[in-house]
Amino acid sequence: MGKDKIKFKEKLAYATVNFGNIPIMTIINGYLLIFYTNICGLSPAACATLFLIARILDGLNDPLVGFVIDHCPNTKFGHFRPTLIVGTILCSANFLLLWFGPMMAPSGKLAIAYVSYILLGVLFPVMDISLNSLLPVMTEGMNERNSLSSVKGLAYVVGALVVGVAAPLILGDTSNKDGYIKLIIITVAVIFFCSIIGTLGVKERIKPQKEKSYTIKQLFQILAQKPVYITFLVILLYTIGTNIVSAVNTYFYTYILGDLSWAAILSLVMCITIFPATMVVTKFIAKYGKKKMYAIGLAIAGLTPLMRLIDVRSIPILIISALITGIGSGFAAPLNYGIQADNTDYIEMKMGIRAEGAVASLSSFISKCAMGIGGAIPGYMLQMAGFNAAAEVQTQSVINVIIFCLIILPAIINVVGIGIFAKAYPLTSEKLAEQTRILQERHSADKAE
């Protein structure tokens, strides 16, 4: 059944459930820091410490969450879909606490922020790991996997763009309390509806083999496989860069351009190139392979913003940069998940076990570490530069920090990540073809028995 062609209706449901996963981290990465400083009155340094400690501390439990999910019983509803629905409900409730708790509390705001932020690290992996474990069990056919990977990447791109356009328009101003209330309520409604409706529409075709389940000891052996740790080291670096940009972007539009609505406009501009790039990347993969196209996508998306240094306030340069960056994002986004599915197959080939949850849990761990580090860096630097939330006009040192975090630092981090992936990732097109052949022969033999 892994070779069956997946119908459009199921692909649409798969896109929907992935779309529902986007708003949580996108809103947090883009607005939580400025919400805590400008609305709740917390200092940038206190927020930076919160992000760093909580995210890395919470990330340590992700491999255990993945282990538990992988060892949950199979049901008629599937293996990963029940935990995905449970995770969605719990994570949505905590998302409300994360924002409204510190805002409404007369005292102890930072303590509430810590509790809810740490809870996010416990609950979001239940949702996220279950979702990221679906692709490998929906099909084992390489063409269908590439198609689903593109669907997932496109849903993530569309979700990020929709949030990028809608959030500034709903918010209106970064000091607008009522705007935040509307934004969070709408976000939770979208998360809840899309995640559950989408989950109901997909199917799990590859059943986990309980006799091949892994132990705690094997969990760490899984995470030590070269394709796995190289992939996620690169994703860690790239995501730290993007989280730095996300955390400081709102400050850029507020204090340098002086108009938050440009955040929505630039998100729309990226649609012009990002969608075509996402649509054609599968053809380029067939010709050049996933490894080469992923490195190219990361390079375009990560280094193009350097052109903004010509004039950071120039709207034409900003638009051109967004258009070119969209091409790179359109290439890279769909490949994140296809490469992760390939790594899952590599583990099965080498170790004889299925470990979707383990691989997905590392992805969640990486995301949290990147959130913590990427969110902390701008917070500490803004504090050192003398950021004042009550001031409408910031000092030149604050402006310089915003520009450095927005353009220069992410580019440096991305160069390191791209170099590592291009040099060290071992699964070339030829090796993937051989890996697929070996696994298909094993699966056919297992069915024959």
C-alpha positions in Angstrom: 0.0 0.0 0.0 3.0 2.3 0.5 3.2 2.6 -3.3 -0.4 3.6 -3.8 -1.0 7.1 -5.2 -2.3 9.4 -2.6 -5.5 11.2 -3.7 -5.8 15.0 -3.8 -8.4 15.0 -0.9 -5.9 13.4 1.4 -3.1 15.7 0.3 -5.4 18.6 1.0 -6.1 17.2 4.5 -2.3 16.8 5.0 -1.7 20.4 4.0 -4.5 21.5 6.4 -3.0 19.7 9.4 0.4 21.2 8.7 -1.1 24.6 8.2 -2.6 24.3 11.7 0.9 23.7 13.2 2.4 26.9 11.9 0.8 29.8 13.9 2.0 28.6 17.3 5.8 29.1 16.7 5.4 31.8 14.1 3.4 34.1 16.4 5.7 33.3 19.3 8.9 33.9 17.4 7.6 37.1 15.8 5.7 38.8 18.7 6.3 37.3 22.1 9.5 39.2 22.9 8.0 42.6 22.0 4.7 41.7 23.7 6.5 40.9 26.9 8.6 44.1 26.8 5.9 46.6 25.5 2.7 45.1 27.0 3.7 43.2 30.1 6.6 45.4 31.1 9.3 42.7 31.3 12.9 43.7 30.5 14.5 42.3 27.3 17.3 40.6 29.3 14.7 38.8 31.6 12.9 37.6 28.4 16.1 36.5 26.9 17.0 34.4 29.9 13.5 32.9 29.9 13.7 31.9 26.2 17.2 30.5 26.6 16.7 28.4 29.8 13.2 27.2 29.2 13.7 26.2 25.5 16.9 24.3 26.0 15.7 22.7 29.3 12.4 21.7 27.7 14.1 20.4 24.6 15.9 17.7 26.6 12.6 15.9 27.1 11.8 15.8 23.3 13.6 12.5 22.7 11.7 11.0 25.6 8.4 12.3 24.2 9.3 10.8 20.8 10.1 7.5 22.6 6.8 7.5 24.3 4.9 8.3 21.2 6.7 5.6 19.2 5.8 3.1 21.9 2.1 4.1 22.2 -0.3 1.3 21.1 -1.5 1.1 17.5 -5.2 1.8 17.2 -7.8 1.6 14.4 -7.4 5.4 14.2 -3.7 5.0 13.6 -0.5 5.3 15.7 0.3 9.0 15.5 -3.1 10.6 14.8 -4.5 10.1 18.4 -1.5 11.8 20.0 -1.7 14.6 17.4 -5.3 15.4 18.4 -4.5 15.2 22.2 -1.4 17.4 21.7 -3.4 20.0 19.7 -6.0 20.4 22.5 -3.5 20.7 25.3 -1.1 23.0 23.4 -3.9 25.3 22.4 -5.0 25.8 26.0 -1.4 26.5 27.1 -1.0 28.9 24.2 -3.7 31.1 25.7 -2.0 31.0 29.1 1.4 32.0 27.6 -0.1 35.3 26.5 -3.0 36.1 28.7 -1.4 34.9 31.9 1.4 37.5 32.1 -0.8 40.2 30.6 -3.7 39.9 33.1 -1.8 39.0 36.3 -1.3 42.0 38.6 2.0 40.5 39.8 4.2 37.5 39.2 4.2 38.1 35.5 7.6 36.6 34.9 6.8 33.5 37.0 3.7 32.9 34.9 5.7 33.4 31.7 8.2 30.7 32.9 5.5 28.2 33.8 3.5 28.6 30.6 6.7 28.7 28.4 8.0 25.5 30.0 4.6 23.9 29.6 4.8 24.8 25.9 8.0 22.8 25.7 6.2 19.8 27.2 3.0 20.0 25.2 4.0 21.2 21.8 6.2 18.2 21.1 3.2 15.9 21.6 1.6 17.8 18.7 4.7 18.5 16.6 6.4 15.1 16.8 3.2 13.3 16.0 2.7 15.5 13.0 6.2 15.1 11.7 6.0 11.4 12.1 3.1 11.1 9.7 5.0 11.5 6.4 7.1 8.3 6.7 4.0 6.2 7.6 1.7 7.6 4.9 3.7 6.0 2.1 7.0 4.4 1.3 6.9 5.3 -2.4 9.7 7.9 -3.2 7.6 9.9 -5.7 4.7 10.2 -3.3 7.0 11.1 -0.4 8.5 13.9 -2.5 5.0 15.0 -3.4 3.9 15.0 0.3 7.1 16.7 1.3 6.3 19.5 -1.2 2.7 19.7 0.2 4.1 20.0 3.7 6.6 22.6 2.7 4.0 24.6 0.8 1.6 24.4 3.7 4.3 25.7 6.0 5.2 28.5 3.6 1.6 29.5 3.1 1.0 29.3 6.8 4.0 31.5 7.6 2.9 34.0 4.9 -0.7 34.1 6.0 0.4 34.8 9.6 3.0 37.3 8.3 0.3 39.2 6.5 -2.6 38.8 8.9 -0.8 39.4 12.2 0.4 43.0 11.7 -3.0 43.9 10.2 -4.9 42.4 13.2 -2.5 43.9 15.7 -2.2 47.4 14.2 0.4 48.5 16.6 2.9 46.7 18.8 1.6 48.4 21.9 -2.1 47.6 21.2 -3.4 45.3 23.9 -6.8 44.8 22.3 -5.0 43.8 19.1 -3.0 41.1 20.8 -6.2 39.7 22.4 -7.8 39.4 18.9 -4.7 38.0 17.4 -4.3 35.2 20.0 -8.0 34.2 20.0 -8.0 34.0 16.2 -4.7 32.0 16.2 -6.1 29.4 18.7 -9.2 29.0 16.6 -7.1 28.4 13.4 -4.8 25.9 15.2 -7.7 23.9 16.7 -9.8 23.7 13.6 -7.1 23.0 11.0 -5.1 20.5 13.1 -8.1 18.4 14.0 -9.9 18.5 10.7 -6.7 17.8 8.8 -5.8 14.9 11.1 -9.1 13.2 10.4 -8.5 13.3 6.7 -5.1 11.5 6.5 -4.2 7.8 6.6 -1.4 5.8 8.1 -0.4 3.0 5.7 3.0 1.9 7.2 2.2 0.1 10.4 5.0 0.3 13.1 6.4 -3.1 13.9 6.2 -3.6 17.6 8.9 -6.3 17.5 11.2 -3.8 16.0 10.6 -1.0 18.5 13.7 0.5 19.9 15.0 0.8 23.5 16.1 3.9 25.4 19.7 2.8 24.7 19.0 2.6 21.0 17.4 6.0 21.1 20.8 7.6 21.6 22.3 5.4 18.9 19.6 6.6 16.5 20.4 10.2 17.2 24.1 9.4 16.6 23.5 8.3 13.0 25.5 10.7 10.7 22.6 11.7 8.3 20.5 12.5 11.4 22.9 14.6 13.3 24.3 16.4 10.3 20.8 17.3 9.1 19.7 18.7 12.4 23.0 20.5 13.1 22.4 22.4 9.9 18.8 23.0 10.7 19.7 24.2 14.2 22.1 26.8 12.7 19.7 27.9 10.0 16.8 28.1 12.4 18.8 30.1 15.0 19.3 32.6 12.2 15.7 32.7 11.2 14.6 33.0 14.8 16.9 35.9 15.4 15.4 37.6 12.4 11.8 36.8 13.6 12.5 38.1 17.1 14.0 41.4 15.9 11.9 42.0 12.7 9.0 43.6 14.6 11.5 46.0 16.2 12.8 46.9 12.7 9.4 47.7 11.3 8.4 49.6 14.5 11.6 51.7 15.2 13.4 51.9 11.9 10.8 51.9 9.2 8.2 53.3 11.6 5.3 51.3 10.1 4.3 47.7 11.1 2.1 47.3 8.1 5.2 46.8 5.9 5.6 43.4 7.6 2.3 42.4 6.0 3.3 43.9 2.6 6.6 42.2 2.5 5.0 38.8 3.3 2.7 39.3 0.3 5.7 40.3 -1.9 7.4 37.0 -1.1 4.4 35.1 -2.5 5.3 36.2 -6.0 8.4 34.0 -6.0 8.0 31.5 -3.1 5.0 29.7 -4.5 6.5 29.1 -8.0 9.8 27.9 -6.4 7.9 25.5 -4.2 6.0 24.1 -7.2 9.1 23.5 -9.4 11.5 22.2 -6.8 10.4 18.6 -7.3 11.6 18.8 -10.9 14.9 20.2 -9.8 15.2 17.4 -7.2 14.8 14.8 -10.0 17.7 16.4 -11.9 20.1 17.5 -9.2 19.1 15.6 -6.1 17.8 16.7 -2.7 21.2 17.4 -1.2 22.3 19.9 -3.8 18.9 21.7 -4.0 18.7 22.0 -0.3 22.1 23.6 -0.1 21.2 26.0 -2.9 17.9 26.9 -1.2 19.6 27.6 2.1 22.2 29.7 0.4 19.7 31.9 -1.5 17.4 32.4 1.5 20.2 32.9 4.0 22.6 35.2 2.2 20.3 37.4 0.0 19.3 39.7 2.9 23.0 41.0 2.9 22.0 43.2 0.0 19.9 45.3 2.4 23.1 46.7 3.9 23.3 49.0 0.9 20.5 51.0 2.5 18.4 49.4 5.3 15.6 51.9 4.9 15.3 51.5 1.1 11.9 50.0 0.3 13.0 49.0 -3.3 16.0 47.1 -2.0 13.8 45.5 0.7 11.3 44.3 -1.9 14.0 42.9 -4.2 15.6 41.1 -1.3 12.2 39.6 -0.3 11.6 38.4 -3.9 15.0 36.6 -4.1 14.8 35.2 -0.6 11.4 33.8 -1.5 13.0 31.6 -4.2 15.4 30.1 -1.7 12.7 29.5 0.9 10.6 27.9 -1.8 13.4 25.5 -2.6 14.5 24.7 1.0 11.1 24.4 2.9 9.7 21.3 1.1 13.1 19.5 1.4 13.3 19.7 5.2 10.7 17.0 5.7 11.6 14.8 2.7 15.2 14.6 4.1 13.9 13.8 7.5 11.8 10.9 6.0 14.9 9.7 4.2 16.8 9.7 7.5 14.1 7.6 9.1 14.5 5.0 6.3 18.3 5.1 6.8 17.8 4.2 10.5 15.6 1.3 9.5 18.1 0.1 6.9 21.0 0.3 9.4 19.4 -0.7 12.6 16.3 -2.6 11.5 13.8 -0.4 13.5 11.2 2.2 12.7 11.8 5.4 14.7 9.6 8.2 13.2 9.0 9.6 16.7 12.7 9.6 17.6 13.7 11.5 14.4 10.8 13.9 14.7 11.6 14.5 18.4 15.1 15.7 17.5 13.4 18.1 15.0 11.3 19.4 17.9 14.4 19.6 20.1 16.3 21.5 17.5 13.3 23.9 17.1 13.3 24.6 20.8 17.0 25.2 21.0 16.9 27.5 18.1 14.0 29.4 19.6 15.8 29.8 22.9 19.1 30.9 21.4 17.6 32.9 18.5 15.2 34.6 20.9 17.8 35.3 23.6 20.5 36.9 21.4 18.4 39.9 20.4 17.0 40.3 23.9 20.5 40.5 25.5 21.8 42.7 22.8 18.9 45.1 23.0 19.3 45.3 26.8 23.0 46.1 26.5 22.3 48.7 23.8 19.8 50.5 26.2 16.5 49.6 24.6 13.6 51.6 26.2 10.1 50.3 25.6 8.6 53.6 26.6 10.6 55.6 24.0 9.1 56.1 20.5 12.6 56.8 19.1 15.5 54.5 20.0 19.1 55.5 20.3 21.6 54.8 17.4 23.2 51.9 19.4 19.8 50.2 19.6 19.2 50.8 15.8 22.7 49.3 15.1 21.8 46.2 17.2 18.6 45.7 15.3 20.4 45.9 11.9 23.1 43.5 13.1 20.7 40.9 14.3 18.4 41.3 11.3 21.0 41.0 8.5 24.7 40.4 9.5 24.6 37.8 12.2 22.1 35.4 10.5 24.2 35.5 7.3 27.3 34.4 9.3 25.4 31.6 11.0 24.0 30.4 7.6 27.3 30.3 5.9 28.6 27.8 8.6 25.4 25.7 8.3 25.5 25.5 4.5 29.2 24.5 4.5 28.6 21.7 6.9 25.6 20.2 5.0 27.4 20.4 1.6 30.5 18.8 2.9 29.2 16.2 5.4 25.6 15.0 4.6 26.1 11.5 3.2 22.8 10.6 1.5 23.4 11.4 -2.2 20.8 10.5 -4.9 22.6 7.3 -5.7 22.6 6.2 -2.0 19.0 7.1 -1.6 18.0 5.0 -4.6 19.9 2.0 -3.1 18.4 2.6 0.3 14.9 2.5 -1.2 15.6 -0.7 -3.1 16.9 -2.5 0.0 13.9 -1.5 2.2 11.4 -2.4 -0.5 13.0 -5.9 -0.8 12.9 -6.3 3.0 9.2 -5.2 3.2 8.3 -7.6 0.4 10.0 -10.4 2.2 8.3 -9.5 5.5 4.9 -9.6 3.8 5.7 -13.0 2.2 6.4 -14.4 5.6 
